[in-house]
Amino acid sequence: IIGSIAWSSRADAVRAIASARAAQHGWRKTPVWDRARLCRRIADAIRARQADLAALLCLEQGKPLAEATFEVGKAADGFDLAADLVRYLEGATIPTEDPTKRVMTFYQPRGVYAVVTPWNFPVNIPVEYLAPGIAAGNAIVWTPAPTTSLCAVALMATLESADLPPGVINLVTGAGAVVGDEIVANAGTDAIGFTGSPATGKRIAERAAGKSLLMEMGGNGPVVILA
């Protein structure tokens, strides 16, 4: 036995969604550069705990220590990358036929994302959703694979240590068919980020019908985007 986790219910998932919804209103108004600074703090916090996170990854998932250490390092890099990119995510001015009008495009957060992640890279794959998600002003409800949920809890504790605002990222551990199903199907989430098997991806697409989907479903990394 290397630890224990909460086995959450649908009611817990619903509370997490409500927490994300409440936090997102203020988070979307937070200046982009402040969001980037948070991502930088998180990257530093991950590096400060790299040895501990890698050791837990070895124990729970079975990855060799060198690979685990590399994975945790890439997770830190992911938050640095999000911090760099979001500061220079620009809109555009579109030429119009009418000289008295100006048309501009600019980016807005989508809202609350449901994120479901697998067991094989339990530290780095979540970061591929969490880092750009919060950098862009979204809030997130995250359900990890039950078999590597201790890694998820440790990563979440690291994020919180960097002064992550309450409710911006909400971790819900438990059975995928329960908490995962709730967060993807619930009307309180606006979009889905998923990495996992084609079978689970198909089920998520059915349960999240009408929502924007970003899904990576095996086969050496193909990505399906349904916007």
Secondary structure by P-SEA (a helix, b strand, c coil): cccccccccaaaaaaaaaaaaaaaaaaaaccaaaaaaaaaaaaaaaaaaaaaaaaaaaaaccccaaaaaaaaaaaaaaaaaaaaaaaabbbbbbbbccccbbbbbbbbbccbbbbbbbcccccccccccaaaaaaacccbbbbcccccaaaaaaaaaaaaaaccccccbbbbbcccccaaaaaaacccccbbbbbccaaaaaaaaaaacccbbbbbccccbbbbbcc
